[in-house]
């Protein structure tokens, strides 16, 4: 017997609770500040902040502000359309901000994204980038429009 397949679309509205750490992080974004937490055991600064250090399994509650500039760890360019994301092309990467010990997923931009080879050269690992902020932040991750190259 051949199993029947059919297309379906589910839309399930829900409300997500950000929790204490993400709430404080988003409140910082409203002020164009990027906040992280320092692990009391290993002293790493975790950005985005989390309630506990995944390495030491201890609670984190020492808040620190990190720079809105850092270095690209890795990146990719997307040329396909995905629901809920910008129209392609767009670039995303992991950026380790100055003062942080972990990377943060974010958009990369400020350059022509049509030639992936050039984009990968501009945003190669170790490249310096700086946040481009929304004019009027709302306390969302999209308050950082993208990270642009520092020349």
C-alpha positions, 0 to 999 in steps of 0.5 A: 500500500502506498501512503498518501501525502498531502500539503498542509499549512499550520498557523499556531498563534502563541505567546512566548515568555522571554524570561528574566535574562532575555527580557533584560537583554531586550531592554538593553537593546532599547538603549542601544546597549548589548548586555551579557552575563559573566559566569561566576565560575569560569568568568566567560561573558555570555552573549546573548545572556543565559540564566546559567553557564552551559559549561559550568552549570552555575547560575549567572547574574553578573550583568556586563555591557559589551561593545557593539563591535566585534569579529565574524566567526562564521557566516553564510549568504542565503539566496532562497526565500524562507518564510518569516525572513527577509527577501534574499539575498541576505547574510547571517553570521556568528559575531563575537562582540568585544568583551564577550566570549561567545558568539551571537547570530545576526544579520551581516550587511552594508555591502552588495550581497549579489556575489557570494565570493566577494561577500565571503571575502569581506566577512571572512572569519576574523573580519571586524564588524560594527552594529547598525542600529534601528533609529528608534529601538523597540527592544527586539533583536531586530533593533540591530539591523545588521553588522557592517564591515569596519574599514 
